[in-house]
């Protein structure tokens, strides 16, 4: 690579962010703007008997009021489970659900106006424990009327390949273990915020803190019954997502509706407590898992039964249900595999997609069990893993197509760097090493809404000023996708990065991109950006070849020059631009990406399909105080195969951020509820690791160079979280000889286990 | 409402504020100085850190009326033109920010910290930034950036 691809590249929006100039949604203001006040349910499950709007209606500061029956069309990210309303219709399903809204002249007037709305409720039986949701209940007690068999089960996902239960019976070594995982939440720093502007030409502009402008666009159209061509969704700078801003949200529907109703700009910004109440985080999960091995440590079979606590609405839950099972197909070769996941509805805020979607908890389980089996058989846990890895260019039992695969090199790297062979099992009591591996999709091969379009399109524009503008719907949520767009254009056209700028995440001006979820952006948008700028280069070469009488295929673009190797052509970029635009002016070239057709033809075969997969292996070193139960994760050696690292600085950042988030789930984070009421909706009580908790990190990027990815790239944003948690769990075992089957691993749990053992 | 005179980034501003209003809300909502971010609004995350009489203060816990007669410096008052403060420069260079939402608070914490602790170790910096929540970076590159900034400031 002669340009910026593969070189550590600071973000193009870095200066705006360090100077406070970057504009996030709440930073915008518009003339005559109103503010939203929300009425939220105090009940977990109750029928709405009456809403009295009279007092609020008389309030001079209140410009408009809205209730659920005014916009009752349901929505949801997945077209198979659009089970949510902008505001509750007939009943509420969790504490904090929005029941009514006002738009008022100031934030304070909006709060006061909302307080004047009086709602009468009739409580219904509450389902808080997912176990209760598995039982038959009264028709009137069902959380949603559409669930089957009179139970509150949203989805049962089940796949079985090659009778794993039979193979488990015959396996000389087998472990069956039960695991429990607390719910955790994204805790992005920027609270949800949205602004809606009803324009004079009867179009709607929505500026929102969203990872998925395209799906918000579609859902706004559905709920508001407004044609899609009259809606524009824009994502400005966004303060973190991690999956928590990847659904269309009720407050976005409400704000847009209030703007239509008042014909004025309307803003809604959440408090931190409201962000916690909104949740959409990782599902609380219980899991029974069996894994068998033969005498050599080769995995014979895996079978697991999983219950995930979905909360009140669907969100990504159907996908989460499948991911809990299908993403066990790597990084190990497991030919006899079975799983069943039941996602329950409960009267709590909904759960959805969070970094490492659906695969983080089962990854913990399988990696801990493999560690146990290695001990049972008497072989090194790293050796056991090396024996079982999938190869490159193979199909898994569920027909996931594995292309590049650097997992062996990942494990060899961290094994050597941590001096594993000399230290594992040999450290003093209270100190230990643990290993775990991981595997994740690099973009979902199938779009959420089936259609015949590509998954992304990028337009590259060349104009008289010599500048390339990249138009892409890709949503930079802090992962650096805007910078990748610029790097790719600069690489393909041999120009400095400052000749390239982006117009992004605006559904009116940028071609559709599906959004920042499933680790798809660098892979898919990268391919499309590469194609668009290659086409610009080809158009330029064609025009220059004709004018300068050289062969187009001999023309090179590098260092802001356009030349042939033999020296017959040697012109500056600007001269090339002038030649290319002669007689036609500015032009746009388009690139796109469509995943190849993949997968089997059985029901559920689409889940987990990706054009490429990332791999990783991590080793953690922990110090455990057996007297206090305190765990200190001191160092993590991380090796992640992201294919070609287009921006190593960003890749490292993703790996380090994954370590942070994995550490939080492993040792401290826990969404706690009592009677459906969240108990820790703030950063005092919901404990996220701070700088003092951060371990030393030794990050290795393993570049397996994938044939399908742009320049060989695969994902790095989510895969690196998977090995973090089990490597910590396994290290605790090495330190003090106990197996932690419940997350988070808090000191009380450690102490109980240590006491049990002694 | 009370009429107050505030000295912000060396410039005098006169504003009408509620007696219980925080300086964070005054800056963001009345003066359109939105570089200071509101993340938790309850003193747990450090995103709204600013300098009041050269000391780092959480804007979400500080009533505006108590800022009268004091020198307030916000993120907007740190760099002038092209000249970024070394802390800002190294945060960009080292990738010490991703989404950027906590970043103004990190800058406003690190600058006075380095003035008092010109030669910090990695552990010192971790302590110094222990009130700033970052959900993206895992802190490593922030810590490295602050270390590099310290070195630059010392040369």
Contacts between the chains, C-beta under 8 A, distances in Angstrom:
chain1	res1	chain2	res2	distance
A	8	B	95	7.5
A	10	B	92	5.0
A	10	B	93	5.6
A	10	B	95	6.5
A	11	B	92	7.2
A	11	B	95	7.3
A	11	B	97	7.4
A	11	B	98	7.9
A	13	B	100	7.2
A	14	B	91	7.4
A	14	B	92	3.7
A	14	B	97	6.6
A	14	B	100	7.9
A	15	B	84	6.9
A	15	B	88	7.8
A	15	B	92	6.0
A	16	B	100	7.7
A	17	B	92	7.9
A	17	B	97	5.2
A	17	B	100	3.0
A	17	B	103	5.1
A	18	B	84	6.7
A	18	B	88	4.0
A	18	B	91	5.1
A	18	B	92	5.7
A	18	B	97	6.6
A	18	B	100	7.6
A	18	B	103	5.6
A	18	B	104	7.6
A	18	B	107	6.0
A	19	B	35	7.0
A	19	B	75	6.7
A	19	B	76	7.5
A	19	B	78	7.3
A	19	B	79	5.5
A	19	B	84	7.2
A	19	B	88	6.6
A	20	B	34	7.3
A	20	B	35	2.0
A	20	B	36	6.8
A	20	B	37	8.0
A	20	B	74	7.4
A	20	B	75	3.7
A	20	B	76	5.7
A	20	B	104	4.5
A	21	B	35	6.8
A	22	B	100	5.5
A	23	B	34	7.4
A	24	B	34	8.0
A	24	B	37	7.5
A	24	B	101	6.6
A	26	B	28	7.9
A	26	B	34	7.7
A	26	B	38	7.2
A	27	B	28	7.8
A	27	B	34	3.9
A	29	B	32	7.2
A	107	B	29	7.8
A	186	B	135	7.6
A	187	B	135	5.6
A	188	B	99	7.2
A	188	B	101	7.8
A	188	B	135	5.8
A	189	B	37	7.5
A	189	B	39	4.7
A	189	B	45	6.8
A	189	B	47	6.3
A	189	B	99	6.8
A	189	B	101	4.2
A	189	B	102	5.1
A	189	B	133	6.6
A	189	B	134	7.4
A	189	B	135	5.5
A	189	B	136	8.0
A	190	B	37	7.5
A	190	B	39	7.0
A	190	B	99	6.9
A	190	B	101	4.5
A	191	B	38	7.5
A	191	B	39	7.0
A	237	B	99	7.8
A	237	B	100	6.6
A	238	B	99	6.4
A	239	B	37	7.5
A	239	B	39	7.7
A	239	B	99	4.8
A	239	B	100	7.1
A	239	B	101	3.0
A	240	B	98	7.6
A	240	B	99	4.2
A	240	B	101	6.3
A	240	B	135	5.3
A	240	B	136	5.9
A	241	B	99	7.9
A	242	B	135	7.3
A	271	B	41	6.4
A	272	B	39	7.1
A	272	B	40	4.5
A	272	B	41	6.2
A	272	B	42	6.7
A	477	B	99	6.5
A	478	B	98	3.7
A	478	B	99	3.0
A	478	B	100	6.8
A	478	B	136	5.3
A	479	B	98	6.7
A	480	B	98	7.2
A	649	B	94	7.8
A	649	B	95	4.2
A	650	B	95	6.7
A	652	B	95	7.0
A	652	B	141	7.5
A	653	B	95	5.0
A	653	B	98	5.7
A	653	B	136	7.3
A	653	B	137	5.9
A	653	B	138	7.9
A	653	B	141	6.2
A	656	B	137	6.1
A	656	B	138	3.6
A	656	B	139	7.9
A	656	B	140	4.7
A	656	B	141	6.8
A	657	B	98	6.7
A	657	B	135	7.7
A	657	B	136	5.0
A	657	B	137	5.6
A	657	B	138	4.9
A	658	B	138	7.6
A	659	B	138	5.2
A	660	B	134	8.0
A	660	B	135	7.4
A	660	B	137	7.3
A	660	B	138	3.6
A	660	B	139	7.0
A	661	B	135	7.4
A	682	B	40	6.9
A	682	B	42	6.2
A	682	B	44	6.4
A	683	B	40	5.5
A	683	B	42	7.8
A	683	B	44	3.7
A	683	B	45	5.8
A	683	B	133	6.3
A	684	B	42	7.8
A	684	B	44	5.6
A	688	B	133	6.3
A	688	B	135	6.9
A	690	B	130	5.3
A	690	B	131	7.6
A	690	B	132	7.7
A	690	B	133	6.5
A	690	B	139	7.9
A	691	B	125	7.6
A	691	B	126	4.5
A	691	B	127	7.9
A	691	B	129	4.4
A	691	B	130	5.3
A	691	B	132	6.9
A	691	B	134	7.7
A	691	B	139	4.5
A	691	B	142	7.3
A	691	B	143	6.8
A	692	B	126	4.9
A	692	B	127	6.3
A	692	B	130	4.7
A	694	B	126	6.9
A	694	B	138	6.1
A	694	B	139	4.4
A	694	B	140	6.7
A	694	B	143	7.8
A	697	B	138	6.7
A	697	B	140	5.3
